[in-house]
């Protein structure tokens, strides 16, 4: 039996899946801890006053930088996917990416203007090498078990969201309540733990992800009988042109706004220079994509068209869903009543304790199951993973103790306060951090992902287009909730005290939408794309996500303009309507796309 068959990986299982999946689970968990932990703070840090340690930027400028940052994060996956496929392999790409991200978070913790920008650059390239190649390893592990892929990606997505949950909860809490440096720095520490754990456990993946050599390339080519479609010099030039133009646009868009027009590399194109540049890049890329589709065999071409269709829908999903760290965080910070008193203070403290401790217990239980299967062979990696969890438990308990003390329900001596680095308070107060609401998305995913995984594996598994339609419909429902909640806010208002229930409902519906679209979309890429193109096409998928992320930033840039003229509710109703239109389009295109997928479900 070949060393690298699916059967080999299923000899040692955790919850019915290969132990290797859970090595990736925890590696991705710590990477997402760092990414989402920092991301939850970025907009708040940029818009915070100088006295609060921030940069006191306008919301428009902060959203412009945020949109370009997250857009570049996903755009860089094209570079990382290419290098992994052709040069260094999946594993080295993951390690290089994790190392760059560790340095990036450390740089941001310094908090100077230069270090913040340097940190963002390192994080962009680090994510590019890391992100597409983690999913590529999962795809290879399940290449002969397609019926298990949806469940595997949903469990993998639980790891993603476990990291996001704890990253936002703890980094967000430290950043808001203690200092920005602590929030940024904690993100880097756990990225470092994730890198070590992955590197020391890498043999569990067999031959998957090793540096490509002549033998492995020849083997891959022998297994792939599909018609070849090499890039011509003209096509490579078109890719270079559109990529360079898009990159310059992503950099120039925030730079021109932040500098008040002093920095604008497209000024020679006139006032609409930025728009002309990005439209030109998209037109060239779309023409190239259409041409290349005509060069593949019929079945491959039609499957790639189906992937492209889902990628197109994904742009709209992320442009609206990613209002979470942007306009929804602003809504939580400035327009939501977050101060709790009396019984509501007790309810929040107890609930916050439960949603902090219970997920930790569940993830620790998964960790123990992994230990039982792998400790004998990967002891050092497991010990490092244990240390990281001990630190997480300590920080979580410290956070809860601080909250109970601040609210007046826990008495601590001066010596204990000093030892725990907790400031003494004289007036009891319970104030929910603005970043706390973002944790609800991850919490709901941890809770609901197993149910959706079972749904996808059952006979009631809906067709791809219907999944997208359901997801976009739920996205619209979430935006309708916050739009209704904001209906009493007058146009031009800078603050308000809206009930927290609307944000809670938003994150519930948006979480269900995400489970219908994001992990399922990744699964379809792995099912429809030929093996030799998998990492690159994951990169193309993340290109669509990058466009959506920048779109999210562009929506966020206009929140003040729209709110001042029409009211904040109008802004969210607009996003709800866009979601409904896309949902209906997806469902109506169902018969066409089903035919193009050639039996793939």
C-alpha positions as CSV (number, residue, x, y, z in Angstrom):
1,X,0.0,0.0,0.0
2,X,1.3,3.4,-0.9
3,X,2.5,5.5,2.1
4,X,0.4,8.4,1.1
5,X,-3.1,6.8,0.6
6,X,-6.2,8.0,2.3
7,X,-6.3,4.7,4.2
8,X,-3.0,5.5,5.9
9,X,-4.4,8.7,7.4
10,X,-7.6,7.0,8.7
11,X,-5.7,4.4,10.7
12,X,-5.3,6.9,13.6
13,X,-8.5,8.9,14.0
14,X,-10.0,11.5,16.3
15,X,-13.8,12.0,16.1
16,X,-13.8,9.8,13.0
17,X,-11.2,11.9,11.1
18,X,-7.4,11.5,10.7
19,X,-5.3,12.8,13.7
20,X,-3.4,14.9,11.1
21,X,-6.6,16.9,10.6
22,X,-6.4,18.0,14.2
23,X,-2.8,18.9,14.0
24,X,-3.9,21.3,11.2
25,X,-6.9,22.2,13.4
26,X,-4.7,23.5,16.2
27,X,-2.1,25.2,13.9
28,X,-4.9,27.0,12.1
29,X,-6.5,27.8,15.5
30,X,-3.5,29.7,16.7
31,X,-3.0,31.5,13.4
32,X,-6.6,32.6,13.5
33,X,-6.2,33.6,17.1
34,X,-3.4,36.0,16.0
35,X,-5.2,37.2,12.9
36,X,-8.6,37.9,14.4
37,X,-7.2,39.1,17.7
38,X,-5.2,41.9,15.9
39,X,-8.0,42.6,13.4
40,X,-10.6,43.2,16.1
41,X,-8.4,46.0,17.4
42,X,-7.2,47.6,14.2
43,X,-10.2,49.9,13.5
44,X,-10.6,50.8,17.2
45,X,-6.9,51.6,17.5
46,X,-6.9,53.8,14.4
47,X,-10.0,55.8,15.5
48,X,-9.2,56.0,19.2
49,X,-8.2,59.4,20.5
50,X,-4.6,60.3,21.2
51,X,-5.3,60.3,24.9
52,X,-6.4,56.7,24.6
53,X,-3.3,55.7,22.8
54,X,-4.8,55.6,19.3
55,X,-4.1,57.6,16.1
56,X,-7.4,59.5,16.0
57,X,-8.1,58.8,12.4
58,X,-11.5,59.4,10.7
59,X,-13.7,56.3,10.1
60,X,-13.2,56.8,6.4
61,X,-9.4,56.6,6.6
62,X,-9.4,53.8,9.0
63,X,-11.8,51.8,6.8
64,X,-9.7,52.5,3.7
65,X,-6.6,51.1,5.4
66,X,-8.4,48.2,6.9
67,X,-10.0,47.3,3.5
68,X,-6.7,47.4,1.7
69,X,-5.0,45.4,4.5
70,X,-7.4,42.5,4.5
71,X,-7.7,42.6,0.7
72,X,-3.9,42.3,0.4
73,X,-3.9,39.5,3.0
74,X,-6.0,37.4,0.7
75,X,-4.5,38.6,-2.5
76,X,-1.1,37.5,-1.3
77,X,-2.3,33.9,-1.2
78,X,-1.8,33.8,-5.0
79,X,2.0,34.3,-4.4
80,X,2.0,31.8,-1.5
81,X,0.1,29.2,-3.5
82,X,2.5,29.5,-6.5
83,X,5.6,29.2,-4.4
84,X,4.2,26.2,-2.5
85,X,3.2,24.4,-5.7
86,X,6.4,25.1,-7.7
87,X,9.3,25.7,-5.2
88,X,9.1,25.1,-1.5
89,X,6.0,22.8,-0.9
90,X,3.1,23.3,1.4
91,X,4.9,22.6,4.6
92,X,7.7,25.1,4.2
93,X,5.2,27.7,3.0
94,X,3.2,27.3,6.2
95,X,6.4,27.7,8.3
96,X,7.6,30.7,6.4
97,X,4.2,32.3,6.7
98,X,3.9,31.6,10.4
99,X,7.4,33.1,11.0
100,X,6.6,36.3,9.1
101,X,3.3,36.7,11.0
102,X,5.0,36.2,14.3
103,X,7.4,39.1,13.4
104,X,4.5,41.2,12.2
105,X,2.6,41.0,15.4
106,X,5.8,41.7,17.4
107,X,6.4,44.8,15.2
108,X,2.8,46.1,15.8
109,X,3.2,45.7,19.6
110,X,6.0,48.4,19.4
111,X,3.2,50.9,18.4
112,X,5.3,53.4,16.4
113,X,4.1,54.6,13.1
114,X,6.9,52.7,11.2
115,X,6.4,49.5,13.3
116,X,2.6,49.4,12.7
117,X,3.0,49.7,8.9
118,X,5.9,47.2,8.9
119,X,3.8,44.8,11.0
120,X,0.9,45.1,8.5
121,X,3.3,44.3,5.6
122,X,4.8,41.3,7.3
123,X,1.3,40.0,8.2
124,X,0.2,40.4,4.6
125,X,3.0,38.2,3.2
126,X,2.8,35.8,6.1
127,X,-0.9,35.2,5.5
128,X,-0.2,34.7,1.8
129,X,2.2,31.8,2.5
130,X,0.2,30.3,5.3
131,X,-3.4,30.4,4.4
132,X,-3.8,28.6,1.0
133,X,-1.4,25.8,1.9
134,X,-3.2,24.7,5.1
135,X,-6.4,24.0,3.1
136,X,-4.3,22.4,0.4
137,X,-3.0,19.8,2.9
138,X,-6.5,19.1,4.1
139,X,-7.6,18.6,0.4
140,X,-4.7,16.1,-0.2
141,X,-5.6,14.1,3.0
142,X,-9.1,13.6,1.7
143,X,-8.5,13.2,-2.0
144,X,-9.9,9.6,-2.0
145,X,-12.6,10.3,0.5
146,X,-14.8,13.0,-1.1
147,X,-17.8,12.1,0.9
148,X,-15.9,13.1,4.1
149,X,-14.6,16.4,2.8
150,X,-17.6,18.6,3.7
151,X,-17.5,17.3,7.3
152,X,-13.7,17.7,7.4
153,X,-13.7,21.3,6.3
154,X,-16.5,22.1,8.7
155,X,-14.5,20.6,11.6
156,X,-11.4,22.4,10.3
157,X,-13.5,25.6,10.3
158,X,-14.3,24.9,14.0
159,X,-10.6,25.2,14.6
160,X,-10.5,28.5,12.7
161,X,-13.3,29.9,14.7
162,X,-12.1,28.6,18.1
163,X,-8.9,30.6,17.4
164,X,-10.9,33.6,16.3
165,X,-13.1,33.4,19.4
166,X,-10.3,33.3,21.9
167,X,-8.2,35.8,19.8
168,X,-11.0,38.4,19.7
169,X,-12.0,37.7,23.3
170,X,-8.5,37.9,24.9
171,X,-6.6,40.2,22.5
172,X,-9.6,42.5,22.2
173,X,-10.0,42.6,26.0
174,X,-6.3,43.3,26.6
175,X,-6.2,45.9,23.9
176,X,-9.4,47.8,25.0
177,X,-9.0,47.4,28.8
178,X,-5.2,47.2,29.4
179,X,-3.3,48.6,26.4
180,X,-3.0,48.2,22.6
181,X,0.5,46.8,23.0
182,X,-0.7,43.8,25.0
183,X,-3.4,43.0,22.5
184,X,-1.1,43.1,19.5
185,X,1.7,41.3,21.4
186,X,-0.4,38.4,22.6
187,X,-1.4,37.7,19.0
188,X,2.2,37.1,18.1
189,X,3.0,34.8,21.0
190,X,0.3,32.3,19.9
191,X,1.3,32.5,16.3
192,X,4.7,31.3,17.4
193,X,3.2,28.4,19.4
194,X,1.2,27.4,16.3
195,X,4.3,27.3,14.1
196,X,6.3,25.2,16.5
197,X,3.5,22.7,16.9
198,X,3.1,22.3,13.2
199,X,6.7,21.9,12.4
200,X,7.3,19.3,15.1
201,X,4.3,17.2,14.0
202,X,4.8,17.4,10.3
203,X,5.7,13.7,9.7
204,X,2.0,12.9,10.5
205,X,1.2,14.1,6.9
206,X,3.3,11.4,5.2
207,X,4.6,12.8,1.8
208,X,2.0,15.5,1.6
209,X,3.4,19.0,1.3
210,X,7.1,18.1,0.8
211,X,9.2,20.3,-1.4
212,X,8.4,19.4,-5.0
213,X,11.1,17.3,-6.9
214,X,11.3,15.7,-10.3
215,X,9.9,12.4,-9.1
216,X,6.8,14.0,-7.4
217,X,6.2,16.3,-10.3
218,X,6.3,13.3,-12.7
219,X,4.0,11.3,-10.5
220,X,1.5,14.2,-10.4
221,X,1.6,14.6,-14.1
222,X,1.1,10.9,-14.7
223,X,-2.0,10.9,-12.5
224,X,-3.4,14.0,-14.3
225,X,-4.4,13.2,-17.8
226,X,-6.2,16.5,-18.3
227,X,-5.4,18.7,-21.3
228,X,-2.5,21.1,-20.5
229,X,-2.9,24.8,-20.8
230,X,0.5,26.5,-20.2
231,X,0.7,30.3,-19.9
232,X,2.0,32.1,-23.0
233,X,4.3,35.1,-22.7
234,X,1.4,37.4,-23.6
235,X,-0.8,35.8,-20.9
236,X,1.9,36.1,-18.3
237,X,2.3,39.8,-19.2
238,X,-1.5,40.3,-18.8
239,X,-1.3,38.7,-15.4
240,X,1.6,40.8,-14.4
241,X,-0.1,44.0,-15.7
242,X,-3.5,43.3,-13.9
243,X,-1.7,42.2,-10.7
244,X,0.6,45.2,-10.5
245,X,-2.3,47.6,-11.2
246,X,-4.5,46.0,-8.6
247,X,-1.6,46.0,-6.1
248,X,-0.9,49.7,-6.7
249,X,-4.6,50.5,-6.4
250,X,-4.9,48.7,-3.0
251,X,-1.9,50.7,-1.7
252,X,-2.8,54.0,-3.3
253,X,-6.5,54.0,-2.3
254,X,-5.9,54.4,1.5
255,X,-2.6,56.4,0.9
256,X,-4.4,59.1,-1.2
257,X,-7.2,59.4,1.4
258,X,-5.0,59.5,4.5
259,X,-2.5,62.0,2.9
260,X,-5.4,64.2,1.6
261,X,-4.3,63.6,-2.0
262,X,-0.6,64.4,-1.5
263,X,0.2,60.8,-2.3
264,X,-1.6,59.6,-5.4
265,X,0.3,57.6,-8.1
266,X,-2.8,57.6,-10.4
267,X,-3.2,61.4,-10.3
268,X,-2.1,61.6,-14.0
269,X,-5.4,59.8,-14.8
270,X,-7.4,62.6,-13.3
271,X,-9.8,62.7,-10.4
272,X,-11.1,59.2,-11.3
273,X,-7.6,57.8,-11.5
274,X,-8.2,55.1,-8.8
275,X,-11.4,53.9,-10.4
276,X,-9.8,53.8,-13.9
277,X,-6.9,51.8,-12.6
278,X,-8.9,49.1,-10.8
279,X,-11.5,48.7,-13.6
280,X,-8.6,48.3,-16.2
281,X,-7.1,45.6,-14.0
282,X,-10.4,43.7,-13.7
283,X,-11.2,43.9,-17.4
284,X,-7.8,42.5,-18.4
285,X,-8.1,39.7,-15.8
286,X,-11.6,38.7,-16.8
287,X,-10.7,38.6,-20.6
288,X,-7.7,36.4,-19.7
289,X,-9.9,34.1,-17.6
290,X,-12.5,33.7,-20.3
291,X,-9.8,32.9,-22.9
292,X,-8.1,30.3,-20.7
293,X,-11.4,28.5,-20.0
294,X,-11.8,27.9,-23.8
295,X,-8.4,26.1,-23.8
296,X,-9.3,23.3,-21.3
297,X,-11.1,20.1,-21.9
298,X,-14.9,20.4,-21.8
299,X,-15.5,18.8,-18.4
300,X,-12.6,20.7,-16.7
301,X,-13.7,24.0,-18.3
302,X,-17.2,23.6,-17.1
303,X,-16.1,22.7,-13.6
304,X,-13.8,25.8,-13.5
305,X,-16.7,27.9,-14.6
306,X,-18.8,26.6,-11.7
307,X,-15.9,27.4,-9.3
308,X,-15.7,30.9,-10.8
309,X,-19.5,31.4,-10.3
310,X,-19.2,30.5,-6.6
311,X,-16.2,32.8,-6.3
312,X,-18.3,35.6,-7.8
313,X,-21.0,35.1,-5.2
314,X,-18.3,34.9,-2.5
315,X,-17.3,38.5,-3.3
316,X,-20.7,39.8,-2.2
317,X,-20.8,37.6,0.9
318,X,-17.5,38.8,2.3
319,X,-18.1,42.4,1.4
320,X,-21.2,42.4,3.6
321,X,-20.2,39.8,6.2
322,X,-16.9,41.6,7.0
323,X,-18.7,44.6,8.3
324,X,-18.1,42.8,11.6
325,X,-14.7,44.4,12.4
326,X,-15.7,47.5,10.6
327,X,-19.1,49.2,10.7
328,X,-20.6,46.7,13.2
329,X,-17.7,47.3,15.6
330,X,-18.3,51.1,15.2
331,X,-22.0,50.5,15.8
332,X,-21.1,48.5,19.0
333,X,-18.6,51.1,20.2
334,X,-20.6,54.3,19.5
335,X,-24.2,53.4,19.1
336,X,-24.9,50.5,21.5
337,X,-25.6,50.7,25.2
338,X,-22.9,48.5,26.7
339,X,-23.1,49.5,30.3
340,X,-25.0,46.9,32.5
341,X,-26.3,47.3,36.0
342,X,-28.1,45.2,38.6
343,X,-29.3,41.8,37.4
344,X,-28.2,42.4,33.9
345,X,-24.6,42.8,35.1
346,X,-24.8,39.4,36.9
347,X,-26.4,37.8,33.8
348,X,-23.6,39.1,31.5
349,X,-20.8,38.0,33.9
350,X,-22.2,34.5,34.3
351,X,-22.9,34.2,30.6
352,X,-19.4,35.5,29.7
353,X,-17.9,33.0,32.1
354,X,-19.8,30.2,30.5
355,X,-18.9,31.1,26.9
356,X,-15.3,31.5,27.9
357,X,-14.9,28.4,30.0
358,X,-17.1,25.9,28.1
359,X,-15.4,26.3,24.7
360,X,-12.0,26.0,26.5
361,X,-13.2,22.8,28.0
362,X,-14.4,21.4,24.7
363,X,-11.2,22.4,22.8
364,X,-9.1,21.0,25.7
365,X,-11.1,17.7,25.4
366,X,-10.2,17.6,21.7
367,X,-6.6,18.2,22.6
368,X,-6.6,15.3,25.0
369,X,-8.1,13.0,22.3
370,X,-5.3,14.1,20.0
371,X,-2.7,13.4,22.7
372,X,-3.9,9.8,23.1
373,X,-3.3,9.2,19.4
374,X,-0.1,11.2,18.8
375,X,1.8,11.8,22.1
376,X,4.0,8.7,21.7
377,X,5.3,10.0,18.3
378,X,5.1,13.8,18.7
379,X,5.7,14.4,22.4
380,X,7.5,17.8,22.1
381,X,4.8,19.2,19.8
382,X,2.1,18.0,22.3
383,X,4.0,19.6,25.2
384,X,4.2,22.9,23.4
385,X,0.5,22.7,22.6
386,X,-0.1,22.0,26.3
387,X,1.9,25.1,27.4
388,X,-0.1,27.3,25.0
389,X,-3.4,26.0,26.5
390,X,-2.1,26.6,30.1
391,X,-1.4,30.2,29.2
392,X,-4.8,30.6,27.6
393,X,-6.5,29.2,30.6
394,X,-4.5,31.6,32.9
395,X,-5.3,34.7,30.8
396,X,-9.0,33.7,30.6
397,X,-9.3,33.2,34.4
398,X,-7.5,36.5,35.0
399,X,-9.9,38.3,32.7
400,X,-13.0,36.9,34.4
401,X,-11.5,37.7,37.9
402,X,-10.9,41.3,36.7
403,X,-14.5,41.6,35.4
404,X,-16.1,40.3,38.6
405,X,-13.9,42.6,40.7
406,X,-14.6,45.7,38.6
407,X,-18.4,44.9,38.8
408,X,-18.2,44.7,42.6
409,X,-18.8,41.0,43.0
410,X,-15.3,40.0,44.0
411,X,-13.2,41.4,46.8
412,X,-9.4,41.5,46.3
413,X,-6.8,42.8,48.6
414,X,-4.4,45.5,47.5
415,X,-1.5,43.0,47.4
416,X,-3.6,40.6,45.3
417,X,-4.5,43.5,42.9
418,X,-0.9,44.4,42.6
419,X,0.2,40.8,42.0
420,X,-2.5,40.4,39.3
421,X,-1.8,43.8,37.7
422,X,-5.4,44.9,38.2
423,X,-6.2,48.6,38.7
424,X,-8.1,49.4,41.9
425,X,-11.6,50.7,41.3
426,X,-14.0,52.6,43.7
427,X,-17.1,52.6,41.6
428,X,-18.6,49.3,40.4
429,X,-19.1,49.1,36.6
430,X,-19.8,46.4,34.1
431,X,-19.1,47.6,30.5
432,X,-19.1,45.1,27.7
433,X,-16.1,45.6,25.4
434,X,-17.0,46.6,21.8
435,X,-14.9,43.7,20.5
436,X,-16.9,41.2,22.6
437,X,-19.8,41.1,20.1
438,X,-17.4,39.8,17.4
439,X,-16.7,36.7,19.5
440,X,-20.3,35.7,19.1
441,X,-19.7,34.7,15.5
442,X,-17.0,32.2,16.5
443,X,-19.0,31.0,19.5
444,X,-22.0,30.3,17.4
445,X,-19.8,28.5,14.8
446,X,-18.3,26.3,17.5
447,X,-21.8,25.4,18.7
448,X,-23.5,25.0,15.3
449,X,-20.7,23.6,13.0
450,X,-21.3,20.0,14.1
451,X,-25.0,20.3,13.2
452,X,-24.3,21.8,9.8
453,X,-21.6,19.1,9.2
454,X,-24.2,16.4,9.9
455,X,-26.7,18.2,7.6
456,X,-24.2,18.3,4.7
457,X,-23.5,14.5,5.1
458,X,-27.2,13.6,5.3
459,X,-29.6,12.8,2.4
460,X,-31.1,16.3,2.9
461,X,-27.8,17.9,1.8
462,X,-29.0,20.9,-0.4
463,X,-27.5,21.6,-3.8
464,X,-24.6,24.1,-4.0
465,X,-26.7,27.0,-5.3
466,X,-29.3,26.5,-2.7
467,X,-26.7,26.5,0.1
468,X,-25.5,29.9,-1.2
469,X,-29.0,31.2,-1.5
470,X,-29.8,30.2,2.0
471,X,-26.5,31.8,3.2
472,X,-27.1,35.1,1.5
473,X,-30.8,35.1,2.8
474,X,-29.6,34.7,6.3
475,X,-27.0,37.4,5.8
476,X,-29.8,39.7,4.7
477,X,-31.9,38.8,7.7
478,X,-29.0,39.7,10.0
479,X,-28.5,43.1,8.4
480,X,-32.3,43.7,8.6
481,X,-32.1,43.2,12.4
482,X,-29.4,45.8,12.9
483,X,-31.2,48.1,10.4
484,X,-34.4,47.8,12.5
485,X,-32.5,48.4,15.7
486,X,-30.9,51.5,14.3
487,X,-34.2,52.9,13.0
488,X,-34.5,55.3,15.9
489,X,-31.0,56.9,15.4
490,X,-31.4,60.3,13.8
491,X,-29.3,61.3,10.7
492,X,-26.0,62.7,11.7
493,X,-26.0,61.3,15.2
494,X,-22.5,60.4,16.5
495,X,-23.6,58.3,19.5
496,X,-26.7,56.4,20.6
497,X,-27.8,53.7,23.2
498,X,-29.3,50.9,21.1
499,X,-30.1,47.6,22.8
500,X,-27.4,44.9,22.5
501,X,-30.0,42.3,21.4
502,X,-29.8,43.6,17.7
503,X,-26.1,42.9,17.5
504,X,-26.5,39.5,19.1
505,X,-29.1,38.6,16.4
506,X,-26.9,39.9,13.6
507,X,-24.1,37.6,14.7
508,X,-26.4,34.6,15.0
509,X,-27.8,34.9,11.5
510,X,-24.5,35.8,10.0
511,X,-22.9,32.8,11.6
512,X,-25.4,30.5,10.0
513,X,-24.9,32.3,6.7
514,X,-21.1,31.7,7.0
515,X,-21.6,28.0,7.7
516,X,-23.6,27.7,4.5
517,X,-21.1,29.5,2.3
518,X,-17.5,29.7,3.5
519,X,-16.4,26.1,4.4
520,X,-18.7,24.7,1.8
521,X,-17.1,27.0,-0.9
522,X,-13.7,25.7,0.0
523,X,-14.9,22.1,-0.2
524,X,-16.3,22.7,-3.8
525,X,-12.9,24.1,-4.9
526,X,-11.2,21.0,-3.8
527,X,-13.8,18.7,-5.4
528,X,-14.0,20.5,-8.8
529,X,-10.4,21.5,-9.4
530,X,-7.7,19.1,-10.9
531,X,-5.0,18.1,-8.3
532,X,-2.2,19.9,-10.1
533,X,-4.1,23.2,-9.9
534,X,-5.4,23.0,-6.3
535,X,-3.1,25.4,-4.5
536,X,-3.2,27.9,-7.3
537,X,-7.0,27.7,-7.5
538,X,-7.3,28.1,-3.8
539,X,-5.3,31.3,-4.4
540,X,-7.8,32.3,-7.1
541,X,-10.6,31.7,-4.6
542,X,-8.9,33.9,-2.1
543,X,-8.5,36.5,-4.8
544,X,-12.3,36.7,-4.9
545,X,-12.3,36.9,-1.1
546,X,-9.7,39.7,-1.3
547,X,-12.1,41.7,-3.6
548,X,-14.9,41.1,-1.1
549,X,-12.7,42.3,1.8
550,X,-11.7,45.5,0.0
551,X,-15.4,45.9,-0.8
552,X,-16.2,45.6,2.9
553,X,-13.7,48.4,3.5
554,X,-15.3,50.6,0.8
555,X,-18.7,50.1,2.3
556,X,-17.3,51.0,5.7
557,X,-15.7,54.2,4.3
558,X,-19.1,55.5,3.4
559,X,-20.9,54.8,6.6
560,X,-20.6,58.4,7.9
561,X,-21.6,59.9,4.6
562,X,-24.8,57.7,4.3
563,X,-25.6,58.0,8.0
564,X,-25.3,61.8,8.0
565,X,-27.6,62.1,5.0
566,X,-30.1,59.3,5.4
567,X,-29.5,57.8,8.8
568,X,-27.5,54.8,10.0
569,X,-30.5,52.4,9.4
570,X,-30.4,53.2,5.7
571,X,-26.8,52.0,5.4
572,X,-27.7,48.5,6.9
573,X,-30.9,48.2,4.8
574,X,-28.9,48.8,1.7
575,X,-26.6,45.8,2.6
576,X,-29.7,43.7,3.4
577,X,-31.2,44.4,-0.1
578,X,-27.9,43.5,-1.9
579,X,-27.8,40.2,0.0
580,X,-31.4,39.3,-1.0
581,X,-30.7,40.0,-4.7
582,X,-27.6,37.8,-4.7
583,X,-29.5,35.0,-2.8
584,X,-32.2,35.0,-5.5
585,X,-29.7,35.0,-8.3
586,X,-27.9,32.0,-6.8
587,X,-31.1,30.0,-6.5
588,X,-32.3,30.9,-10.1
589,X,-28.9,29.8,-11.5
590,X,-29.1,26.4,-9.8
591,X,-30.0,24.2,-12.8
592,X,-27.3,25.7,-15.0
593,X,-24.5,25.3,-12.4
594,X,-25.6,21.8,-11.4
595,X,-25.1,20.8,-15.1
596,X,-21.6,22.4,-15.1
597,X,-20.6,20.5,-11.9
598,X,-21.0,17.1,-13.6
599,X,-22.4,15.2,-10.6
600,X,-20.2,16.8,-7.9
601,X,-22.3,17.6,-4.8
